[in-house]
Amino acid sequence: MDITRPLAFFLSLFLFIAGPAAADVLLVDSIQSAPALQTPRAGTGMTSVRQGYGDPLTEYPTVSTAGARWDYNGFSVFFEHDRVIHSVVHRAAGN
């Protein structure tokens, strides 16, 4: 029995079903290729953030009176009471 014809048939069927492969570029790739942006560390006080980074572009109070969000060019800083809880780097346009 000749196995070449069935093998060729299944191989061509597999390639037809599989089709072309596609993938998305992860945001992680973009962050790793971008220069590092220094942001305030957790636990830093509001006064120190203002001294080190200047006045924010926008200041938003949170829903409760216990915190705030400050937006700078390229990142935002989130506070609980008067301490940084985390900083978030803004996503680059087009990503």
N, C-alpha and C positions, 0 to 999 in steps of 0.2 A: 504494500500500500504506500502510495506517495504522500508523505506528510507535508510537502512543500506548499501545495495549494491551500489546504485548510489553515496552515500557519500564516500564509500571506493574507488570506481573507481576514482572519482574526486580528492580525497586526494592522491592516488597513482600517478595519472597523474601529479598533481602539484609537488610532490616530484621528479618525474622523470625529468620534465622540468627544475625545479630549479637547480638540480644537486648540487655538492659540492660547498661550498662558498670558495672564496680565497680573500686574501687582501695583499697589499704591505705595507711594513714598511715605514713610512714617514721619510724623512730626519730630520724633526723636532724632532722625537724621538731620533735620534742619537745625535743631538746637545744638547738636554736636558740632555742626559746621559753622555756626555763628559764634562771634566772639563772646566771651563770658561777660555778663552784666552783673556788677556788684549790687547786691540788694541788702537792706538791713537784716541783721540776724534776729532770730527769735529772742525775746527778753529785753531787747534794746528799748529804752524809754523814748517817748515822743520828743522830748527836748533834744536828745542825742541825734535822733533821726533828722530833725529840722536843722541842727547844726552841721551834720555831715552831708545832707543831701539838699539843703535849702528848703524854701517854701514849696509845698506841693502845688501842682497845677490846679487840682480840685480837691476839696475836703468834703467827705460825705459822712454825716453821723449815721450810726447804725439804727436799727429799729428800737433797740433798748438804749439806755443812756450809758451802758457799760463799755462801749467800743466805738471805733470809727474806721473809715477807710480813706487813705490818702492816695491819690493818683499822681504819679510822676511820669515823665517821658520814658516809656518803655516798661514800666512796672507799677504795681499797686502794692500798698502796704496795709495790712489789716491789724488793728489793735484791739486788745481787750483791756479795758480801763486805760492805762497809759503805757502799756507794754506791747511790743510787736508779738503777734502770735504766728504770722507767716507773711511772706512776700510772694507775689505772683508776677512772673515775667509775661508781658503781653505777647500775644501771638503775632508773628510777622504777617503783613498783608499778603494775601494770596495763598496762605497755607490753610 
